[in-house]
Amino acid sequence: MTQPDRIRLLIVEDHVSLAENLFEFFGDKRYVLDFASDGLTALHLISTNHYDVIILDIMLPGLSGFEVCRRIRDDIHCMTPVIMMTAKDQITDKVTGFGQGADDYLIKPFDLRELQLRVEALHRRQTHPRTPLLLAPGLSFDPGTLEVHTGDGQGLALSGTAARIFEALIKAYPDFISYEQLRDNVWGEREADMNTLRTHVYALRKQLQDGFGMPLIKTLHGRGYRLIPPTQS
């Protein structure tokens, strides 16, 4: 009988008793466990090792779990699934967690079996991965759902030409994309004049302004367009 793949877990938790319970529960041949009691140690381990799932407490000494998660996504560019554990049960906390790149959110106290089920579900999802997110500082774009998210949890669904333009811009970041390159990316071999392109970019810029309070696209006259992340707007 074929044995299931082993799952490598990183547990980031500063409470020794809970960490010990997690290690005892997951301490069988199915799991390979690693541990960090603070955010900086966690970031070092994540940058130097491969993990299948990260279990991340929010209330950590020094860097909070929110900041650790943001750095995992924005600085290390690691897309390993993250389950956040916390006693914080307000919707605003969940919005913050998901906005920083978390994949799941578990409220303490919880049944360890529920945590295990969520770990297994995220691992299965990784074995059939979705299209990777495209990232820029404080921004992500999901080519599968065509959704743009900012680091503070705001989301905006694009469609059609607007989504293709935004995808081309975030792929080109931090460089600009020329008018000709953008036209070819969006319309391919079909003919489209510059006025049509400008109209679509204008409409996208307005949609982003309405959704996020900032246009996120800069026109480089005579050259093309460049994505301007929220941190630079």
C-alpha positions in Angstrom: 0.0 0.0 0.0 1.3 3.4 -1.0 2.2 5.6 2.0 0.9 9.2 1.8 3.5 12.0 1.2 5.0 13.4 4.3 4.0 16.9 5.2 6.7 19.3 6.5 5.2 21.7 9.0 6.7 24.9 10.5 5.0 25.7 13.8 5.5 29.4 14.9 4.2 29.7 18.5 5.7 31.4 21.6 3.6 29.5 24.2 5.6 26.5 25.1 2.7 24.4 26.4 0.7 24.8 23.1 3.8 24.2 21.0 4.5 21.0 23.0 0.8 19.9 22.4 1.2 20.5 18.7 4.4 18.6 18.5 2.9 15.7 20.4 -0.2 15.6 18.2 1.7 15.9 14.9 4.6 13.8 16.0 4.1 10.8 13.8 5.6 9.5 10.6 3.1 11.5 8.5 4.7 14.9 9.5 8.2 16.5 9.6 8.1 19.2 12.2 10.1 22.4 12.7 9.6 25.1 15.3 10.1 28.9 15.9 9.1 30.8 18.9 9.4 34.3 17.3 8.9 36.0 14.0 12.5 36.6 13.1 13.5 33.0 13.6 10.5 31.9 11.5 11.5 34.2 8.6 15.0 32.8 8.7 13.7 29.2 8.6 11.3 30.0 5.8 14.0 31.6 3.7 16.3 28.7 4.0 14.0 25.7 4.1 11.0 24.2 2.3 7.7 23.8 4.2 4.4 22.4 3.0 2.3 24.3 5.5 3.1 27.1 8.1 1.1 27.3 11.3 1.5 30.8 12.5 0.5 32.4 15.8 -0.4 36.1 15.6 0.6 37.3 19.1 4.3 36.8 18.9 7.1 38.6 20.7 8.7 41.3 18.4 7.1 40.9 15.0 3.5 40.0 15.0 2.1 37.1 13.0 0.5 39.7 10.6 3.9 41.2 9.9 5.6 37.8 9.6 2.9 36.8 7.0 3.3 40.0 5.1 7.1 39.5 4.9 6.7 35.9 3.8 4.7 37.0 0.8 6.3 40.4 0.0 9.9 40.0 1.0 10.7 36.2 0.7 8.1 35.7 -2.1 7.1 32.4 -0.5 3.6 31.1 -1.3 3.6 28.2 1.2 0.1 28.0 2.8 -0.2 29.8 6.1 -2.8 29.0 8.8 -3.0 31.8 11.4 -3.8 30.8 15.0 -5.2 33.5 17.4 -7.5 34.3 20.2 -8.5 37.4 18.1 -12.0 36.6 16.8 -13.1 40.0 15.3 -13.8 40.2 11.6 -11.4 43.1 11.3 -8.6 40.8 12.5 -9.6 38.2 10.0 -9.6 40.8 7.2 -6.1 41.8 8.3 -4.9 38.3 8.3 -6.2 37.4 4.9 -5.1 40.7 3.6 -1.5 39.9 4.6 -1.6 36.6 2.7 -2.9 34.0 5.1 -4.8 31.1 3.6 -6.7 30.0 6.7 -7.6 31.4 10.2 -8.2 29.3 13.3 -9.6 30.8 16.5 -8.2 29.6 19.9 -9.1 27.4 21.6 -9.6 24.8 18.9 -9.6 21.1 18.5 -6.3 19.8 17.3 -8.1 17.4 14.9 -9.7 20.5 13.2 -6.2 22.0 12.8 -5.0 18.7 11.3 -7.9 18.6 8.8 -7.1 22.2 7.7 -3.4 21.3 7.3 -4.3 18.3 5.2 -6.7 20.3 3.0 -4.1 23.0 2.3 -1.5 20.3 1.5 -3.9 18.7 -1.0 -4.5 22.0 -2.6 -0.7 22.4 -3.0 -0.5 19.1 -4.9 -3.0 20.5 -7.4 -1.7 24.1 -7.3 -3.6 27.0 -8.6 -2.1 29.6 -10.8 0.5 31.4 -8.7 -0.3 34.9 -7.4 1.5 37.8 -9.1 3.0 40.1 -6.5 4.1 43.7 -6.2 4.7 45.6 -2.9 1.4 45.8 -1.1 -0.5 44.2 -4.1 -1.4 40.8 -5.4 -3.2 39.6 -8.5 -4.8 36.2 -8.8 -4.8 35.2 -12.6 -7.3 32.4 -11.7 -10.0 34.6 -10.1 -8.9 37.9 -11.6 -8.9 39.6 -8.2 -6.6 42.3 -7.0 -5.9 42.6 -3.3 -4.0 45.2 -1.3 -2.0 44.6 1.8 -4.7 46.0 4.0 -7.2 43.5 2.9 -9.2 45.4 0.2 -10.1 43.4 -2.8 -11.4 44.2 -6.3 -12.6 41.8 -9.0 -11.5 42.7 -12.6 -12.7 41.2 -15.8 -12.0 41.1 -19.5 -9.6 43.6 -21.0 -9.1 45.4 -17.6 -7.8 42.1 -16.1 -5.5 41.5 -19.0 -4.0 45.0 -18.7 -3.5 44.7 -15.0 -1.9 41.3 -15.4 0.6 42.7 -17.9 1.4 45.7 -15.7 2.1 43.6 -12.6 4.2 41.1 -14.6 6.3 44.0 -15.9 6.7 45.6 -12.4 9.0 47.3 -11.4 9.7 48.1 -15.1 7.2 49.9 -17.3 5.5 48.3 -20.3 5.5 50.0 -23.6 2.3 50.9 -25.5 3.2 48.3 -28.2 4.0 45.5 -25.7 0.7 46.2 -23.8 -1.3 46.2 -27.0 0.2 42.9 -28.1 -0.3 41.3 -24.7 -3.9 42.3 -24.5 -5.1 41.9 -28.1 -2.4 39.7 -29.6 -2.4 39.8 -33.4 -5.7 41.6 -33.6 -5.5 45.2 -34.6 -6.1 47.8 -31.9 -5.2 51.5 -32.1 -3.6 53.6 -29.4 -6.9 55.4 -28.7 -8.6 52.1 -27.9 -5.7 51.2 -25.6 -5.7 54.5 -23.8 -9.5 54.3 -23.3 -9.2 50.9 -21.6 -6.3 52.0 -19.4 -8.3 55.1 -18.4 -11.3 52.9 -17.5 -9.0 50.5 -15.4 -7.4 53.4 -13.7 -10.8 54.8 -12.7 -11.9 51.3 -11.5 -8.8 51.1 -9.3 -9.3 54.7 -8.0 -13.0 53.9 -7.1 -12.0 50.6 -5.4 -8.8 51.5 -3.6 -8.7 55.3 -3.5 -5.7 55.4 -5.8 -5.2 54.8 -9.6 -2.1 52.6 -9.3 -1.1 53.3 -12.9 1.3 56.0 -14.1 1.5 57.1 -17.7 5.0 57.6 -19.0 4.3 59.9 -21.9 5.7 58.6 -25.2 6.8 55.3 -23.6 4.0 53.4 -21.9 2.6 52.6 -18.5 4.0 51.6 -15.1 2.3 50.0 -12.1 2.6 52.2 -9.0 2.0 50.1 -5.8 0.1 51.6 -2.8 3.4 52.0 -0.9 4.6 54.4 -3.7 1.3 56.2 -4.4 
